[in-house]
Amino acid sequence: GICNAEKRGKRQVQVRPNSKVVIKFLQVMQKNGYIGDLEIIDDHRAGKVVVDLVGRINKCGVISPRFDVCLGDIEQLASNILPSRQFGHLVLPTTYGIMPHEEARRKHTGGKILGFFF
């Protein structure tokens, strides 16, 4: 729902159900300045996250099934999914935690592919 809210020009969006993966993914987006604050609401069920939008996301999505990506394939995948080399991020869960593909490349590790945003 983040994309839709962003397209409508909303300031906030609620993401549910919440999970560790969702939070990590959102933290990566936050680190890169695509979204503002995260507020995690624990309702003793699955939980929700309220995300402040800053109007920077063009598209975000999840890639399912989570394909394995080895180091050499990261470039290729990035060029397939992202609009240009300069921008956009793939999110990979690696042994070092969930991170954008540039960081995975710096750490010299592959992983699965979780999703993307740009």
N, C-alpha and C positions, 0 to 999 in steps of 0.2 A: 504493500500500500504506500510505501514511501514515494515511489515515482509518481503515483497519481496525485498525492497530496502536494508534491513539489510542482507538478504541472498546473494544479489549480491555484498555486501561489499561497498555499497555507503556511502558517508559521510553525505549526506543531503537528505531529502525527503520532498516533498510538500504534505500537507494534505489539502483537501478541500472537500466539503464546510466546513466552520469553524462554530463552535457553542460554546456556553458556556460550554456545556458538554464535547466537544472535548478538549477544553483548560484545563478544570479541570482534565480530564483523563490524559492528557499529563503532567500536573503539578505534579500529583501523581507519574508518571513514572520518572519525572525529580528529584523529591525529593528523590526517591530511587536509583538514580544514573543510571538508565537504558538509559536515553537519555541526550544529552547536552542541548544547548540553544534552546529556542523557539523564533521564530520571527514571529510576527503576521502581515499579510499584509492585509490592509483594501482596498479593491478595490471597495467599495460602492455597492458590491453585497453581496454574502454570505461570502466573505473573504476567506483567505487561511492562513495556518500556515506552516512555513518552520522549520523543525525539524533537529537539528544536531544529528547524530547517533554516538554512541560510541562503537558499536559492542557487546552489551551485551544482546540484546533481542534474545531469542530463538523462542518465539512465543507470539503473542498478539492477542487478539480477543475480539469480542463483543458478549454478550449473549443476544439473543433476542428470545422470549419475555423476558422482564425484570421481572424475577420471584421474588416474595416476599421471603425474607429470614428473619427468626426470629433468635434471638441470638443463640439458640441451633443448628440451621441448618448450621451455618457458617462453623463449623469444617467439617461437613459431605461433604458439597459442595466443600470446599477447597481440601479435600482429593480426591474427584471425578475428579476435574478439573486439579489440580496442580500435577506435577510429584513427588514431595516429600514434607515432612512436613517443611523442613528447608527453602525451597525457593519458590518464586512465590508469586504473590499478586492477590487477587480478588479485584475489585473495586466496592464499594457499595455507591450509593447515599443514605445518611441518612438525618435525620433532622438537623444534624450538618454539612451538606455539603458532598461533594464527598470525600471519603477516602478509604484507603486500609482496608482489613478485620481485620488486627490486631488492628488497631486503633479503628475500630468500636467495637471490642470486649472489648478493654480497656474502651471505653466510655459507654459500656454496652448498645448498641443499635443495632437494626436490620435495615433492609432497603430493597431496591430492589437489584438485582444484575445487574451490568452494563457490566462488562467485566473482563478480566484478562490479566496479562502479566507475563512472567517468562523468 
